[in-house]
Amino acid sequence: MTNHANVQKNPNSHGHTYWVIPDGYIPPDSSGALESHESICVLNTGGTDAALDITIYFEDREPLEQIRAEVPARRTKHIRTASLRSEGEVIPPGVPYAITISSNVPVIVQYSRLDTTQPELALMSVMAYPVA
C-alpha cells in the first residue's frame, strides 16, 4: 500500500515542445443536443506553466498566428479550436486547416473531433505528431 503523504510531486516535464496536427476541420452543422466541435487537449506534467504559441494554417489564405494559451503546471487543458482568435479572426467552420503548437516546456498534445452532423455522431481522437 502506498503512503500518499510521502509521495513526492514529480516536477519533470514529459512530452515535446513542438506538435503538428495536419487535419483540422470544424463541422459546420450539429444535430441533437451535442454541438460539433474540435479540441486540442494539452497535458503539462511538469512543474512549470506551459506557454503555448498556436498557429492555424489554411489551404487558401494566410495563417492565423500568435495565438496564445497557457496550461498551468501539472494540469490539463482542453482548448476548443472554435475559440481560437488572432487579431479578431477565427477558424471558419467547414474549412480544412492544420495546427502547429509550440511550448516553452515539454507537453503532451491530443486532438479530438466530435461530429454531430448526423444522428449517428462520430468522435475521433488522435495523438498529435511530436516534432523533435
C-alpha positions, 0 to 999 in steps of 0.5 A: 500500500502506498503512503500518499503523504510521502509521495513526492510531486514529480516536477519533470516535464514529459512530452515535446515542445513542438506538435503538428496536427495536419487535419483540422476541420470544424463541422459546420452543422450539429444535430441533437443536443451535442454541438460539433466541435474540435479540441486540442487537449494539452497535458503539462506534467511538469512543474512549470506553466506551459506557454503555448504559441498556436498557429492555424494554417489554411489551404487558401489564405494566410495563417492565423498566428500568435495565438496564445494559451497557457496550461498551468503546471501539472494540469490539463487543458482542453482548448476548443479550436472554435475559440481560437482568435488572432487579431479578431479572426477565427477558424471558419467552420467547414474549412480544412486547416492544420495546427502547429503548437509550440511550448516553452516546456515539454507537453503532451498534445491530443486532438479530438473531433466530435461530429454531430452532423448526423444522428449517428455522431462520430468522435475521433481522437488522435495523438498529435505528431511530436516534432523533435 
